[in-house]
Amino acid sequence: MSEQETLTPSRDDFAAMLEASLAGRDLSEGSVIEGRVTAVENDFVVIDVGLKTEGRVPLREFTGPGAKAPAVGDTVEVYLERIENAMGEAVISRDKARREESWDRLEKAFNKKDPVNGAIIGRVKGGFTVDLGGASAFLPGSQVDIRPVRDVGPLMGMEQPFAILKMDRPRGNIVVSRRAVLEESRAEQRAELVGQLAEGESREGVVKNITDYGAFVDLGGIDGLLHITDMAWKRIKHPSEIVEVGQEIEIKVLKFDREKMRVSLGLKQLGEDP
């Protein structure tokens, strides 16, 4: 065998070298692995993932709100798409690794029925898009609140809890609900309020709805009826002359039926009959 043949590895030699480099490590394609930053060049981060070669990831995949660019020597997690491409480089992605991490975290929360934090970031047909910290979810319009919301603007971009209703990892679909979280909180408030509510006391409430015969007032878990005849000592034609939806008012509890969970409220009873 010539010296040239000895120095030139064959295809089998390359295969053996690759197999040896992968020994003892779980480096299967389609998985999240650890790598070490060896250089930051222009807009790319060069990462050694232990494959006798390096992969390049766009720097923008590491930067964002609350994140900073990695430095040489840092250990980072990346998603291994291909062990080697035509250029002899590993094809890796930080974005996909972050997405996989998010899915793992969200699946655990889904199985435990725990709420997850997210932010409404955009409108889509039938609802909204929610960022769950690396994974996107669909929030149906009917699941935004307990009652219809005219302006979702104040809720946009604000981190808040959501309940996961459905998950389909192969298809990348997640459906969440803000309403479910509010209903659970409301149920807890209702239970607490039932034990405290007493006839004759004054309470703060928010006008929830107005009808021809009165207004429904949210007491913080229980809705009470403020009848038109108990709004003012003088005669009025419509409840809208006295209150409006969303208005915070002080009212008096006239009657509370614990069995039927019915509360009768009064506004004029806070003052004397002129």
C-alpha positions in Angstrom: 0.0 0.0 0.0 1.4 3.4 -1.0 1.9 6.3 1.3 -0.7 8.3 -0.7 -3.4 5.6 -0.2 -2.6 5.5 3.6 -3.1 9.3 3.9 -6.2 9.5 1.8 -9.2 8.1 3.8 -11.8 6.1 1.9 -15.6 6.6 2.1 -15.7 3.8 4.6 -13.1 5.6 6.7 -15.2 8.8 6.7 -18.3 6.7 7.7 -16.3 5.1 10.6 -15.0 8.6 11.7 -18.5 10.0 11.7 -19.9 7.0 13.6 -17.1 7.4 16.2 -17.8 11.1 16.6 -21.5 10.3 17.3 -20.7 7.5 19.7 -22.1 8.1 23.2 -24.3 11.1 22.1 -27.9 11.4 21.1 -27.4 13.3 17.8 -30.3 12.1 15.8 -31.7 14.4 13.2 -34.9 16.1 14.4 -33.7 16.5 18.0 -32.5 19.3 20.3 -28.8 19.0 21.1 -26.1 21.1 22.9 -23.3 22.8 21.1 -20.4 25.2 21.9 -20.0 28.6 20.3 -16.7 28.8 18.5 -17.1 32.1 16.7 -19.4 35.0 16.1 -18.9 36.1 12.5 -20.8 39.0 11.0 -24.5 38.0 11.3 -23.8 34.3 12.1 -23.0 32.3 15.2 -20.7 29.3 14.5 -21.4 26.3 16.7 -19.5 23.1 17.3 -22.0 20.3 18.0 -19.5 17.5 18.1 -19.9 16.3 14.5 -16.3 16.9 13.3 -17.8 19.9 11.7 -19.6 23.1 12.6 -23.0 24.6 11.9 -23.9 28.3 11.4 -27.0 29.9 12.9 -28.2 33.5 12.0 -27.4 35.8 14.9 -31.0 37.1 14.9 -32.2 33.7 16.1 -30.4 34.4 19.4 -31.5 38.0 19.9 -34.8 39.4 20.9 -36.7 40.9 23.9 -34.8 40.1 27.0 -32.1 38.0 25.1 -28.5 38.7 24.3 -26.1 37.4 21.7 -24.0 34.4 22.8 -20.3 34.7 23.3 -17.5 32.4 22.2 -17.3 29.4 24.6 -21.0 29.6 25.6 -23.0 26.4 25.5 -26.3 26.7 23.6 -29.1 24.3 22.6 -30.0 24.0 18.9 -32.2 21.9 16.7 -30.4 19.4 14.5 -32.1 19.4 11.1 -29.4 17.6 9.1 -26.1 16.1 10.3 -24.3 17.3 7.2 -25.3 19.3 4.1 -23.6 19.6 0.7 -21.2 22.1 2.1 -20.1 19.6 4.9 -21.8 21.7 7.6 -24.4 20.7 10.2 -27.8 22.2 9.5 -28.9 23.6 12.9 -31.5 26.1 14.2 -31.9 28.0 17.4 -35.5 29.1 16.6 -36.6 25.5 16.1 -34.9 24.4 19.3 -36.7 27.2 21.2 -40.0 26.0 19.6 -39.3 22.4 20.6 -38.5 23.5 24.2 -41.8 25.5 24.3 -43.8 22.5 23.1 -42.3 20.3 25.7 -43.2 22.8 28.4 -46.7 23.4 27.0 -47.4 19.7 26.8 -46.6 19.3 30.5 -48.9 22.2 31.4 -51.6 20.8 29.2 -51.4 17.3 30.8 -51.6 18.9 34.3 -54.3 21.3 33.2 -52.1 24.2 34.3 -52.5 27.7 32.8 -49.6 29.1 30.7 -48.5 32.7 30.2 -48.7 34.3 26.8 -49.5 37.6 25.0 -52.0 38.4 22.2 -49.9 39.6 19.3 -52.2 39.8 16.3 -55.6 39.3 14.7 -56.5 36.4 12.4 -59.7 35.2 11.0 -62.0 34.1 13.8 -59.8 35.2 16.6 -56.2 36.1 17.6 -52.7 34.9 17.6 -51.1 34.3 21.0 -47.3 34.0 21.6 -46.7 31.4 24.3 -43.0 32.1 24.5 -41.7 30.3 21.4 -44.9 28.7 20.2 -47.9 30.3 18.6 -51.5 29.5 19.5 -54.9 30.4 18.2 -57.3 32.3 20.6 -60.9 32.1 19.2 -62.9 35.3 19.5 -65.4 33.6 21.8 -62.6 32.7 24.2 -61.3 36.2 24.9 -63.6 37.0 27.8 -66.7 35.9 29.7 -68.7 38.5 27.9 -68.1 40.1 24.4 -65.2 42.5 24.3 -65.7 45.5 22.0 -62.1 46.7 22.1 -59.3 44.1 22.5 -56.6 46.8 22.1 -55.8 47.1 25.8 -55.2 43.3 26.0 -52.7 43.3 23.1 -49.1 42.6 24.0 -49.9 42.2 27.7 -48.6 39.0 29.3 -51.5 37.1 30.9 -52.6 33.5 31.7 -54.3 31.2 29.2 -55.8 27.7 29.4 -54.8 25.3 26.7 -57.9 23.7 25.2 -56.3 21.6 22.4 -52.8 20.6 21.3 -51.7 18.8 18.1 -47.9 18.7 17.9 -47.5 17.0 14.5 -49.6 19.7 12.9 -48.3 22.5 15.1 -51.7 23.6 16.3 -52.5 25.0 19.8 -55.9 26.4 20.8 -56.1 28.5 24.0 -58.7 30.3 26.1 -58.5 33.4 28.2 -62.2 33.0 29.1 -61.6 29.6 30.8 -59.0 31.2 33.2 -61.4 34.1 34.0 -64.3 31.7 34.6 -62.2 29.7 37.1 -61.2 32.9 38.9 -64.8 34.0 38.9 -65.9 30.7 40.4 -63.4 31.2 43.2 -64.6 34.8 43.8 -68.2 33.6 43.8 -67.5 31.0 46.4 -65.9 33.6 48.6 -68.6 36.2 48.0 -71.4 33.8 48.9 -69.9 33.4 52.4 -69.7 37.2 52.8 -72.7 38.7 51.1 -75.4 40.0 53.6 -78.7 41.8 53.1 -78.6 45.4 54.1 -74.9 46.0 53.3 -73.5 48.3 50.7 -71.1 47.0 48.0 -69.2 48.2 44.9 -70.3 46.7 41.6 -69.9 47.1 37.8 -72.9 47.5 35.5 -72.8 44.5 33.3 -75.9 44.8 31.2 -78.9 47.0 30.8 -82.5 46.0 30.0 -85.8 47.8 29.9 -86.7 46.7 33.4 -83.3 47.2 35.1 -79.6 46.6 35.1 -77.4 43.6 36.0 -74.5 44.4 38.3 -71.4 42.3 38.7 -70.5 42.1 42.4 -67.3 40.2 41.7 -68.5 36.7 41.1 -72.2 37.1 41.4 -74.6 39.2 39.3 -77.4 41.1 41.0 -80.4 42.7 39.5 -80.9 46.4 40.1 -84.6 46.9 39.2 -85.7 50.1 37.5 -88.0 50.9 40.5 -85.0 50.7 42.9 -82.8 53.1 40.9 -84.3 56.4 41.9 -87.0 57.8 44.1 -88.3 59.7 41.1 -90.0 58.0 38.1 -87.6 57.2 35.2 -88.5 55.9 31.7 -85.3 53.7 31.2 -82.4 52.5 33.3 -79.9 54.1 30.9 -81.0 57.5 32.4 -79.3 56.5 35.7 -76.5 54.0 34.8 -74.4 52.8 31.8 -72.6 49.6 31.0 -69.1 49.4 32.5 -69.9 52.0 35.2 -68.7 51.4 38.7 -71.4 52.1 41.3 -72.2 51.6 45.0 -75.4 49.7 45.6 -77.3 48.2 48.5 -78.1 44.5 48.9 -81.8 44.3 49.4 -82.3 40.6 49.3 -80.1 37.5 48.8 -81.5 34.1 48.0 -78.6 31.7 48.7 -80.4 28.6 47.2 -81.3 30.2 43.9 -78.2 32.6 44.0 -80.4 35.6 43.3 -79.5 39.0 44.5 -81.8 42.0 44.5 -80.0 45.4 44.6 -81.0 49.0 45.3 -79.5 52.3 44.4 -82.1 54.7 45.7 -82.0 53.0 49.2 -78.6 54.5 49.7 -80.3 57.9 50.3 -83.5 59.2 51.9 -86.7 59.6 50.0 -86.8 63.4 49.2 
